[in-house]
Amino acid sequence: PILRDKAANYFGTEGTGFDLRSSLRGNGVLTLHEDRLVFDQYLTKTHIEIPLEEISQLGVGLWHKMKTGGVPVLKVTYRGNLVFGVALAEPDFRKRS
């Protein structure tokens, strides 16, 4: 893996066609590989895999799905209308251009 965060806080995925179980908030491991982004949630054992070629946009916000943790949330738009939201354990978004 290129990057791994073992304390990522998943805020859910919004968009048409995403199931409820995969939208439950919780902590887990976020891993960036050369070809995909993977999130494995601890409690629900939910596994989300997003091929990098399907990602159309990256953004940062202070909320996702009307939820907030008071920290920046990485928003990954993929498959046209799905938006995956996750807060990283040590976010450093503001220092990057």
HELIX and SHEET records of a PDB file:
HELIX    1   1 ARG A   21  SER A   23  5                                   3    
HELIX    2   2 LEU A   52  GLU A   54  5                                   3    
HELIX    3   3 PHE A   93  LYS A   95  5                                   3    
SHEET    1   A 7 HIS A  47  PRO A  51  0                                        
SHEET    2   A 7 ARG A  36  GLN A  41 -1                                        
SHEET    3   A 7 GLY A  26  LEU A  32 -1                                        
SHEET    4   A 7 LEU A   3  GLU A  14 -1                                        
SHEET    5   A 7 LEU A  82  ALA A  87 -1                                        
SHEET    6   A 7 VAL A  73  TYR A  78 -1                                        
SHEET    7   A 7 ILE A  55  GLY A  61 -1                                        
END                                                                             
